[in-house]
Each structure stands twice: as C-alpha cells, then as structure tokens.
Amino acid sequence: MAETNSDKNADYSELYKALNSLKEELRLPVILYYIEDFNIKEIAQILEISEGAVQKRLARARGKLKRDLQESEGLII
C-alpha cells in the first residue's frame, strides 16, 4: 500500500519533534552533518571540538533519536 503525503508529513513531524528534543550539543552536529552536509572535520572546526567528539555526539544523537522514534511508534525495543 502506497504511503500518502499526510503519512509522510506525520513521519517527518515525529522526526523533527525528536530532533528538537535533543540537547543543543547533540542537535547541532546532527543538523550540520545530515542537513547542512558538512563532514566530521568541518563540524569539529565549527564547534571547536575534536573529530572524535563529533563522532561520539552523532552516535549518541542517533541512539536517542532511534529510541524516541520507536517510543513514539510504540515499538519499544
């Protein structure tokens, strides 16, 4: 069954809600990496942190987003 535009909008709405719930230190690397298309090295320079810290924050943010989105869908794993 094809997904409708309203279904897609609801999915994006949940994603944006979860993204906005992140602390700024996790949200900024996600936005810079996935939306603004900066690489790890560039993000490290922008945020004045190490590349390892950027990778760690992205991993933590992905984990939190995954948990939040699963909970919003009732798919607690």
C-alpha positions as CSV (number, residue, x, y, z in Angstrom):
1,M,0.0,0.0,0.0
2,A,1.4,3.4,-1.0
3,E,2.2,5.9,1.6
4,T,0.2,9.2,1.3
5,N,1.6,12.7,1.7
6,S,-0.1,13.0,5.1
7,D,1.6,9.8,6.2
8,K,5.0,11.2,5.2
9,N,4.3,14.5,6.8
10,A,3.4,12.7,10.1
11,D,6.7,10.8,9.9
12,Y,8.7,14.0,9.3
13,S,6.7,15.7,12.1
14,E,7.8,13.0,14.6
15,L,11.4,13.2,13.3
16,Y,11.5,17.0,13.8
17,K,9.9,16.7,17.2
18,A,12.5,14.1,18.2
19,L,15.3,16.2,16.7
20,N,14.2,19.3,18.6
21,S,14.1,17.4,21.8
22,L,17.8,16.8,21.7
23,K,20.2,18.9,23.7
24,E,21.9,21.5,21.6
25,E,25.3,19.7,21.9
26,L,23.8,16.7,20.2
27,R,21.4,18.5,17.9
28,L,23.9,20.8,16.2
29,P,26.2,18.0,14.9
30,V,23.2,16.2,13.5
31,I,21.9,19.3,11.7
32,L,25.4,20.1,10.4
33,Y,26.1,16.6,9.2
34,Y,22.7,15.4,7.9
35,I,21.0,18.6,6.8
36,E,23.9,21.0,6.0
37,D,26.1,18.2,4.6
38,F,29.3,19.2,6.5
39,N,31.9,16.4,7.1
40,I,33.2,15.4,10.5
41,K,36.4,17.5,10.2
42,E,34.4,20.6,9.3
43,I,31.9,20.2,12.1
44,A,34.8,19.8,14.6
45,Q,36.3,23.1,13.4
46,I,32.9,24.9,13.5
47,L,32.1,23.6,17.0
48,E,35.7,23.8,18.2
49,I,35.8,20.2,19.4
50,S,37.7,17.2,18.3
51,E,36.7,15.0,15.4
52,G,36.2,12.1,17.9
53,A,33.8,14.3,20.0
54,V,31.8,15.0,16.8
55,Q,31.6,11.2,16.1
56,K,30.6,10.5,19.7
57,R,27.9,13.1,19.7
58,L,26.5,11.9,16.4
59,A,26.4,8.3,17.7
60,R,24.7,9.4,20.9
61,A,22.2,11.6,19.0
62,R,21.3,8.7,16.6
63,G,20.7,6.4,19.6
64,K,18.5,8.9,21.3
65,L,16.6,9.6,18.1
66,K,16.1,5.9,17.5
67,R,14.7,5.4,21.0
68,D,12.5,8.4,20.8
69,L,11.1,7.5,17.4
70,Q,10.5,3.9,18.5
71,E,8.7,5.0,21.6
72,S,6.5,7.4,19.6
73,E,5.6,4.5,17.4
74,G,5.0,2.2,20.3
75,L,7.9,0.0,19.2
76,I,9.9,0.0,22.4
77,I,12.8,-2.5,21.9
